Amino acid sequence: MNTLKRWLEAGFETFLFNARLVVILAVLGSLVSSVLMFIRGVMVIAHTAKEFVQHVASHEGGDALAIALISSVDSFLFATVLLIFAMGIYELFISKIDPASRTEDSRPNWLAIHSLDDLKGAVGKVILMILIVRLFESAVKMKYDHPLHLLYLGCAVLFVAVALYLQHLAHKKEGHAEGGHAASSPPAEAAPAHATARAHSDVVPAMPAIPHLDYAPETFQAQAAPLNRR
């Protein structure tokens, strides 16, 4: 009975663990969506370039050109979010991406995802940039017919600046936390003084003994005579 129970438990746990492969559907869907958003951004740029060539002599459509380029940047940023999300959930639930893990130098910082919090942080930064681009696009499209409109624009810029400042503080705090963790590691123990002296004595040969000479006039010649015969 116990053998059957252990067999059923092991089989169910194996099935439950392999159920994580369902995440592949989200990975593939995010990759396809990312490619579509990149294509959309390229198509917007191509259409904008065509319109620019047609109206370059008339100096018209400056605002429309800026809005179209902002829309393409928005598409690229959203595609980047989908790409980071796809790679992040793949590394969290399936396996590490081997080409990115071959060397520490070749692994990008945005792919250093070890938990869902890291994934949310990486995606959140790009989403913040998307919102800033959207605000810029709205500011370009907006018609300033009333002085309050300028006040609203200034408040929006202030909120964006505060958001970027808080993000910078959070990133700086994470950097200090990683540095403090590295500094808290115990230093290597210093070798004892007698061991160091012993090792130094093994490397440096001992100096030969120098015979003592008596510099008195009556004994100096007697002591120096054997040395002269050598």
C-alpha angles and dihedrals in degrees: 000000000000090000091054091047093051091047092051091046093050092047094050092047090050091050091047092050093048090050087080087078087080085080087074088077090059090046093052093044092050092048093050091047090049092052091049092051091049090051090049091052092050091048091051090052092048092050091046091051090051092051091047093054091050095050101032093107095050095050090224132136098040094142092044090052092052092047092050093050091048089052090053091051088050090054092050092050092049090049088052090053091053091048094050090046092051094049093042098053090043091057093044098048109019116026144307117280102249100203089056093048100052093095132008092230095056094049110096119230094236089060094055092105118155102157143011089267090060090049092050091048094051093046093042093057092054092045089054089054090050091053091049091051090048090051090050090050091050091048090054093048095044119103112221101215097146133043089238089065090065089049090053090050091050092050090050091051089048092053091049091051091050091049092051091047092052090048090051091051091050092050091047091050091052090051092051090048092054091046092049091050091053092047093049092065111110114260121239114272115253118240116253117264094240091052091052092049090048092051090048091052090052092054100041112059119230117260116246117253114263115220115241114246124202108220095201110127095235096050103033095081092048093052095042095050095080090049092052091051090056 
